[in-house]
Amino acid sequence: MIEKRQFQRVRFRAKSELTHNEITYQGQLENISLNGALISFNDGVVVPQEDECILTIYLEDEETPLRVGVEVIHSNFTMIGIKFNTCDDMSWERLCNLMERLTAEADKTDNDRQYFYRESEG
């Protein structure tokens, strides 16, 4: 199978919430990239593919949670793969800084960031 991911994915566990149609599901972030993330849930979650949600990530070293608009790319009963689709400038910088802290490959993170900027401009 050909790898379709364009961004470096990093294993990262953090408390998270996914809000869909005014219902908030408690979850656990499993991994993250500059493009999206994978979230696991203890209880079943039914969110249709392509629906938009709000992802809230609770970072241990920060008081304010990181909130990002997302689109559901893949969904089964206990796991949801999401793509980031709306993010203000401050949240984007926080996400980039998080990725830099999580990876030893800072050059790769910089390349991902530059690729993301080129894609969003084009």
Secondary structure as UniProt FT lines:
FT   STRAND          10..20
FT   TURN            21..22
FT   STRAND          23..32
FT   STRAND          36..40
FT   TURN            49..50
FT   STRAND          52..57
FT   TURN            60..61
FT   STRAND          66..75
FT   STRAND          79..86
FT   HELIX           89..102
FT   HELIX           106..121
//
